[in-house]
Amino acid sequence: MPTTAERSHSTWAIRGQFFAAGALFATWGVQVPTVKAHFGLSEQTLAFAMLAAGIGSVTGLTQAGRVIGKLGPRSVAFTAGLAAAVAIALLLATSHYAVLLVLMFLFGIAASLFDVAINVAASEIESQAKRPLMSGFHGLFSLGGMAGAGLGSALQGVGVAAPQHLLLAGVICGVLTIWGCLHMHRGRDASADGGVVLPRGVLGLIGALAAVGLLCEGAIYDWSVLYMRESLQAPAATAALAYASFSGAMAATRFAGDWVRARWSSVRLVQVCGALAAIGLGLTLTSSSAFVALVGFALIGLGLANVVPVLFSAAARVPGVAPADGIAAVAALGYLGMMVGPPLIGMVAEWQSLSAGLALVMVFAALLSLAARTALRHDRPSAD
């Protein structure tokens, strides 16, 4: 058992890892229009590139519990975090679409392993502290997303080329990953059985909710900037603020999320989250103003902020299942939703319009609210 000082150092190290993970996702999200133009892609071929990342994510998640159980979260976070940073840095280093697909696949594998590793480490800290902490960790992910999107917007505003932005972001996130791993506690989380834990029973219900939540979250990450650019004709620097607005609202809400989780049940919190996300999407899609759309994206971030922290905490508490296996199983279904969502929206956009694709996300956000009671009825409430 680590001392209080060691736990404090490890807590800040893990927060740094969450920040780096968020910044990496934001860097990709901000450069989606640039990648589309650089490779000459349609919405459908761009969706296939996103699908490659999703397939990589699920591939990594099928092995996450076993790998983390053998090597420990710190070693996995170190290797996977650096690999994800390198993949992002190289996105525009070639003009070959096949290379883009490979890089997106590798980024998906690395990012998923990194995600599970730092979530396992965070669940260990939360368990040792005996109070809700997971929302705060995920707040750093959103803060990293806001910083990454803000950096992208600022660099575009002063004329810095996209390849240089990607390289800079990759270096910064790589350095932050190394720093975080050097200060993380050397914890190990052995798998319950050394194999893949399938998301069924309680884990299946929680995982299904995660799939819906991450479908909505992934849709905003991947399509919000392009929606601002192509549907609202916003300048590139303004469009990049869609990601920053969404991530900033998520970060602010998540930092208050542990306080809310200590007082509200998981069911009530997820019900409110889904409703707010649906309202935000409705506001964004019914306005022709870029400013109102940014307010809508912020409201979506407010709504989705605590969905993943609540569900990952619930997965780590399932009796008889090691936290690494529980989180990996739920994250596998969650990433399946994130994998299916953006390509689905791309296909709807190709067939009809991007607005129609995002309207479908509004339906899923409402479903998230409606399904919360069924999926989380087994979870220990955080409030009576």
JODA-V247642 format. One record per backbone hydrogen bond with DSSP energy under -0.5 kcal/mol. NH is the residue of the N-H (numbers start at 1). CO is the residue of the C=O. If there is no record, write none. Layout:
[[NH;CO] [NH;CO]]
This chain:
[[7;3] [8;4] [9;5] [10;6] [11;7] [12;8] [13;9] [14;10] [15;11] [16;12] [17;13] [18;14] [19;15] [20;16] [21;17] [22;18] [23;19] [24;20] [25;21] [26;22] [27;23] [28;24] [29;25] [30;26] [31;27] [32;29] [35;31] [36;32] [37;33] [38;34] [39;35] [40;36] [41;36] [46;42] [47;43] [48;44] [49;45] [50;46] [51;47] [52;48] [53;49] [54;50] [55;51] [56;52] [57;53] [58;54] [59;55] [60;56] [61;57] [62;58] [63;59] [63;60] [64;60] [65;61] [67;63] [68;64] [69;65] [70;66] [71;67] [72;68] [74;187] [76;72] [77;73] [78;74] [79;75] [80;76] [81;77] [82;78] [83;79] [84;80] [85;81] [86;82] [87;83] [88;84] [89;85] [90;86] [91;88] [93;90] [97;95] [100;96] [101;97] [102;98] [103;99] [104;100] [105;101] [106;102] [107;103] [108;104] [109;105] [110;106] [111;107] [112;108] [113;109] [114;110] [115;111] [116;112] [117;113] [118;114] [119;115] [120;116] [121;117] [122;118] [123;119] [124;120] [125;121] [126;122] [127;123] [128;124] [129;125] [130;126] [131;126] [137;133] [138;134] [139;135] [140;136] [140;137] [141;137] [142;138] [143;139] [144;140] [145;141] [146;142] [147;143] [148;144] [149;145] [150;146] [151;147] [152;148] [153;149] [154;150] [155;151] [156;152] [157;153] [158;154] [159;156] [160;155] [165;161] [166;162] [167;163] [168;164] [169;165] [170;166] [171;167] [172;168] [173;169] [174;170] [175;171] [176;172] [177;173] [178;174] [179;175] [180;176] [181;177] [182;178] [183;179] [183;180] [184;180] [184;181] [187;185] [189;68] [198;196] [200;198] [203;200] [204;200] [205;201] [206;202] [207;203] [208;204] [209;205] [210;206] [211;207] [212;208] [213;209] [214;210] [215;211] [216;212] [217;213] [218;214] [219;215] [220;216] [221;217] [222;218] [223;219] [224;220] [227;223] [228;224] [229;225] [230;226] [231;226] [231;227] [232;227] [234;228] [239;235] [240;236] [241;237] [241;238] [242;239] [243;239] [243;240] [244;240] [245;241] [246;242] [247;243] [248;244] [249;245] [250;246] [251;247] [252;248] [253;249] [254;250] [255;251] [256;252] [256;253] [257;253] [258;254] [260;256] [261;257] [262;258] [263;260] [264;260] [269;265] [270;266] [271;267] [272;268] [273;269] [274;270] [275;271] [276;272] [277;273] [278;274] [279;275] [280;276] [281;277] [282;278] [283;279] [284;280] [285;281] [286;282] [287;284] [293;289] [294;290] [295;291] [296;292] [297;293] [298;294] [299;295] [300;296] [301;297] [302;298] [303;299] [304;300] [305;301] [307;304] [308;304] [310;306] [311;307] [312;308] [313;309] [314;310] [315;311] [316;312] [317;313] [317;314] [318;315] [321;318] [326;322] [327;323] [328;324] [329;325] [330;326] [331;327] [332;328] [333;329] [334;330] [335;331] [336;332] [337;333] [338;334] [339;335] [340;336] [341;337] [342;338] [343;339] [344;340] [345;341] [346;342] [347;343] [348;344] [349;345] [350;346] [351;347] [352;348] [353;348] [357;353] [358;354] [359;355] [360;356] [361;357] [362;358] [363;359] [364;360] [365;361] [366;362] [367;363] [368;364] [369;365] [370;366] [371;367] [372;368] [372;369] [375;371] [376;372] [377;374] [379;376]]
